[in-house]
Amino acid sequence: MHSREIHNARNLSLAEGLWGFGMGFIVPLTVMPLLLRQFGAGAVELGFFYSMASGGFLLTQPIGMFLSRHGAGKKRVLVLVNTWITLPVFIFMAAVVLILGNEPDWHRPVRIMLLGAFSLRMLSVGIILPLWQDWINALFRTENRGRVTGLYAAMSAGGVMVGTLIAATVRRALVFPENYACLLMIASIFFAASFTAMAFVDSGSVPQNLAGKRPSLGELIHRFSLSLRDSNFVHYLVARLLLTTGGAAVAFFAIYFQSEVGGGLKESVIIGMGAAVMLPQAVSSYWLGKLGDRRGHRWGVLVGGFAQVASIGTAYAGRGYWACLFSFLLLGIAYAAGWVSHQNFIYETCPHDNRIAHLTLSNLVLSPVVLLLPLGIGAIISLTNISWGLAICLGISVAGMFYLLFFVHEPRLIVIGQPRRKLPLWLRKYVRREKELEEATAKEK
């Protein structure tokens, strides 16, 4: 790697490690559902929370497309906006829990305030997220990007793991509501440290012919059409939709293992088990990135799909401590693939000059599923039982895995002139021309 790539990789890894450590105190998979349950949240409210945690940012991503074609050169704005949104939200949530936690008459308003504040954060961050992703990805060359992504994803996962273990200790040592308020405040402190470290990452540079330009609505629609003409990208979206639909089961893992049918585990045990997600995520993130750099990121996407199926299957068929542990371990591998492999796969399938539009399109297609399915599964669980919800999600995940295996191909094979599906001749020439330009620019550097 070039010296600037090494510099940026180090600072990104530090920033993501600090962010992960803070996130470990408020893990959406365990801590937050259990906190909401303390205030009387039902399955539908928990489903809504998971919808916002996993896809609330999708609703506002289209706004980000109109800000710029690229995220390079906008580091200061992106970091400051994220800081102004994130820190006040979590400090407010800590204050609400601490002040009103012991007031039973206020439990419903508290749930509304917690869900509202968290949703505000996710919706606001969605505006800058595609710019943020493009800024970070463009700092590294294709042959290094996977390893760098895997490195800082591993640091983030390791931070979450350590933070989660400490969170379980805090949860046992303090009484409610001081314990959860303390977790939220600690998270805020480390989020602030993360943003400080992110300020030392390079801003990156925009191609001179695109500098300062904002795309029009017509241009964005044209770029959308170019993306959707790529049949491999469309097949990928279908597979991702199925896998994302099946992944709604994850929203109810903590509640399932807390129930009698799942083994009746204690809250502190489940929070501690949540740390098991991060160990395989940290270990496999760098390996998946390295695998993607060498053989293409489709392999990592496949590994993640298999891990998701195995995770939900283990939860559905098992109960108790060991089932909980192995479900979270397998889920960690799926999470690593979602961050490292899927992110790079989408980035590399862009057939035109506006990566922001391409990244946003993929998320727009997924957004209805990510936002509505947890609510639907929550409603099914309310009418039947949690085992039925897991069974439905397992079947859909298996379907997504098979579709991914048989219909989605490695985009790099198509770029180098060995297509597995037909592209318009003019588009193939354009893709080759862009690749030649990228190689020439790399040689000049």
N, C-alpha and C positions, 0 to 999 in steps of 0.2 A: 504494500500500500504506500501511497505518497505520504509525505510528512503531514500535510494538512488533513488527509483522511485519518491518520493515526490520532492527530490532535482532536478532531471532531468525534472520533469513535470513543476516546477516553472521556471527554466531557459529556457526551450523550449517555454513556454507561453510568457515570456518576449521577447524572440527573435522574435517569430512569431508576437507578437503585434507590435513591432517596425517595422518589415518588412511590415506588413499590413498597418501601418500608412504611411510609405513611398510610398507603392503601391497606396494608395488612391489619391496621387497627379498625377498619370499617368495611371489611370485605363484603361486597354485595351478595356473595354466595351464602354467607353464614351470619355475620354479625348484624347486618342491616335487617334481614328478614326476622331474626330473633328479637331485635329491638322493636320492630313494628308489631310483632306478635305480643310483646309485653304491653302494648297499648291497645290490644284487642283487634288487630288487623285480621281479616278473613282471607280466604283463598283468592278472591277476586282482587283485593287490594294488594296482596303479595304479587299476584300476576302483573298488576299495573306497575308496581315498583320494578320488577324484573324487566318489563317492557321498556321502561324509561332508562334503566341502567344499561341495557344491552342495545337499545336502538332509538332512544329519545333524540340523539344527535342527528339521526337520519332525516328528521322532519325539517330541520333548518339548513341542511347542507346545501340545497339549491341556491340559497342566498350567497354562499361563498363563491359560487361560480362567477357571479357578476363583479367580484372584487378584483380578480386578476386571472390571467392565464396560468401563472406560476406562483409558487410561494416563495421563491428565492428573493432575497433582498428585503423581506418583511419580518425578519426575526424579532425586532424590537416590538413591533405592534402585536405580533402573535403572542409573545411571552407576557406583555403587559395586560392584554385583554384576558388571557387565561388567569393571570394573577388576580385581577380585579373581580373576576367572577367567582373563582373557586374558593378563595380564602373567606370572603364574607359569608358565603353560603354555609360552609361547614362550621364556622364560628357561631352563626345564627342557630343552626341545628343543635349544637352543644348547649347553647343558652336555653333553648326551648325545653330540651330534655331535663336539664338541671332544675329549672324553675318550676316546671309544670308536671314533672314526672310523678310526683306523689299526690297529685290532684285527680282522683278518679273521674270527676265530672268533666275534666278537661281532656280526657284521653282521645275522644274523637277529634276535637280541634287540633290536638297535637299531631295526630296521624295526618290530618290534612296539611298542616304546616310543614311537616317533615317531607311528605310526598311532594308538596308544591315547591319547596326550596330545592330539593334534589332534582326535580324535573326542570326547574329554571336553569340550574347549572348545566344539565345535559343539553337542553335546547340551545343555550347560549354558546356552548363550546362547539356545537355542530356547525355553526357558521364559519368558524376558522379551521375546522378539522381537515378538510381537503387541502387547504393551503399549507397547513402544518405538515401533513404527510408528504406533499410534493417537495416542500423545503428540505425535509430530512432525507428523503430518498435521493434527491438530485445531488447531494453532497458526495455520493459514492458511485464508483463505476460498477457496471453490471457484474463483473467478475468478483467484486468484493462486497457488494451490497448485502447479499444473503448472510455472510458471516458477521458483518457489522450489526445487521438487524438481530441476528441470533444472539450476539454478545450482549447488546443492551436489553434485549428481551429477557435473557437469562439473569442479568443483574436485577431487573425489575422483579422477576419471579422470586429470586433469592431474597430480595428485600421484603416482599409480601410474606414469604414463609417465616422469616424471623419476626416480622411485625405481628403476624397472626399468633405465633406462640406466646409473645409477650401479651397480646390482647387477651388470650385465654387466661393468663395469670392475673391480669387486671380485673377481668370479669369475675374471677373467684375471690380476689382479695377485697374488692369493694362491693358495697351494696347498691341496689338500684335506687335512684337513677344516676348516682355519682359515677358508677362504673362506665356506663355508656357515654355520659358527657365527657369524661376523661379521655375515652378513646377518640372521640371526635376532635377534641382539642389537640391531642398529640398528633393526630393525622394532619391537622392544619399547619402545625409547626414544620413538619417535614415536607409538606407540599411547598411551603415558602422556600425552604432550602433547595428543593428541586428546581424551582423556577430561577433561583440565583445561579445555580450551576449551568442551566440551559442558556443563560445569557452569554456564556463564553464559547458557545458553538458558533461557527462561521455563519454568515448570512447567506452565502451562496450568490451566484450571479445568474442573471437572466440573459438569454440570447439577445443581441443588440436589436434585431429586427422586431422583437416582441416587447422590448422594454417599455413600460408605462402604458401598454395597451390593455383595455378591458374589452372582453368579447361582447358582441351584441346578442340579442335573443336569437336572431336568425343564425348567427354563427354557431351558437351552442346547439341549436336543434340540428344543424348540419353535422356537427361533431357527434351528437348522439346517434344519428343515422349511420355514420361511418362505423361507430363501435358496434351497432346492432347488425351490420352487414357481415361482421366477422362471426361465422357460424360456430367456431370453437368457443368464442367468448359467450355466445348465447347458450351453448350447451353447458358451459361452466355455471352460468347464472341459474339454470334449471337445477343442476345438482346442488348448488349452494342454497337455493330456496328450500329444497327438500331437507338438507342437513340442518339448516337453520330452524325449520319447522320442528323437526325432531328434537333439536336442542332445547326447546322450551321446557323439557323435563327437568333441566338443571335448576330452574327456578324453585323447584319443590323438593330438592334433595334434603336440605336441612330440616324441613318440616316433616318429610317422610321418615327420616331416621329418628326424629324426636317422637313420632307417633308409636303406638304399640305395635302396629303391623310392621314397622321398620326396625323395631328393637327397643324402643323407648329410651334412647340415649340422652344423657344430660346435655344442656346447652354448652357448658364449658368443654365437654368432650367433642361435640360437633364442631365448635370453633377451632379446637386443636386439630381435629381431623382436616379442617379446611386448609391447614398448612401443608397437608399431604399433596394438595393440588400443585403447590409451587415447587416441590422437589423435582418431580419429573419434568415440569415445565422449564425449570432452570437448566436441568441436565440436557434435555432434548432440544432446547431452543438453538444453541450454537451448532449442535449436530445437524439439525434440520437446515439451518442456514448454509452450512458447509456442503451438505448434500445438494441443496438447490443451486449453489454456485457451480458445482461440478456437473450435475446431471439434469438440472432444471427443477423448478419448484413444484411441478405436478406430483413428484414422488412424496414430497412433504404433505401436500394436500391429501393424498391417499392415506398416508399414515394417520393424519388427523381424523379422517373419516372413520377408519377402522377403530381408532381409540374411542371415538364418541359412541359408536355402536356398542363396544364392549363395556363402556362405563354405564350406559343406561341399562344394558342387559344385566349387569351385575347388581345394580340397584333393584331392578324388577324381580330378579330371581332370588336375591339374598336378603338378609336382615342382620342387624346387630353390628358389632364393632368391626369385624373383618370385612363385611360387605361394604360398610361405609368407607373404610380405609381404601379398599381396592377401587371403589367407584371414583373417589377423589383422585387417586393416583393416575388412573386412566384418563380422567378428565383433564389432568394437567398436560398430558401429551396432546390432547385435542386443542387445548388453549394455545400451546406453543405453536402448533401448525396454523391456527387461526391468525396469530400475530405475524409469524415469520413467513410461512409458506404462502398463505392466501394473499397477504398484503403484497408480496413481491410478484406473485402470479398475476394479479390484477394489473399491477404497474407495468409488467412486461407485455401484456396483451394490448396495450394502447396502440391503435393503428394511425394516430394523427398527432397534431402538435399541441393539443390542449389536454394535458393529463388530468387537470382539475375536473373537467367535464367527464372524462372517462371514469375517474374514481367516484365521482358523485353519482353517475348513472348506475354503477353497480350497487351502490348503497340505496339509491332510490327504488330500485327493483326489489331489494330485500326489505325495505322499510315496512310495508304493510304486514308482512309475516312477522318480523321481529317485534313490532308494536302490538299486534292484535292476537297473535297465537298464544302467548302466556295468559292473556285474559280468557281466551277460549278454553285453554286447558284448565285454568282455575275454575271456570264455570262447570266444566265436565266433572272435576273433582268434587265440587260442591254438590252436584246432583248424584254422583255415584260414589267413588272412593278414589284415593290417590293411586292405587295399583292400576286402575283402568287408565288413568292419565299417563302413567309410565309406559303401559303396554302400547298405547296409540303412538306415543313418541318414538318408541323403539322400532315399530313397524315402518314409520316414515323415514327414520334414520337409515334403516337397512336399504330401503328403496333409493335414497339419495346416494348411498355408497356404491350400489351397483351401477347407477346412472353415471356417476363420476368415473368409475372404472372402465366402462365400455364406450363412452361417448366423448370424453374430454381428453385432449391431447396436449403435449408440451408445446407452448407457443414458440420457443426458440427453434424448434425443428422447422417451423413454418418460415421463420425469418431468414434462415440460412439457405432456403431454396429446396427444402424437402417437405412440402406441404402434405398434410394428411386430409385436408379438405380444401375445396376450391375457393380462391379469392378472385375478385375482379383483377384483370391484368394490370390496370392502372394503379390499383391499390398495392399489388405485389411490388411494382416498381417503386412506389412511394416508400414502402417499408424498407426495401433494400437501400434506397437513397438516404433515408434517415440513419440507417445503421452505418453506412459508409461515412456520413458526415460526423457521426459520433466517434468513430474510430480515428478519423483525421484530427478531430479536436483533441482527443486523448494523446495522440502522438505529438501534437504541438506543445501540450503541457509538459 
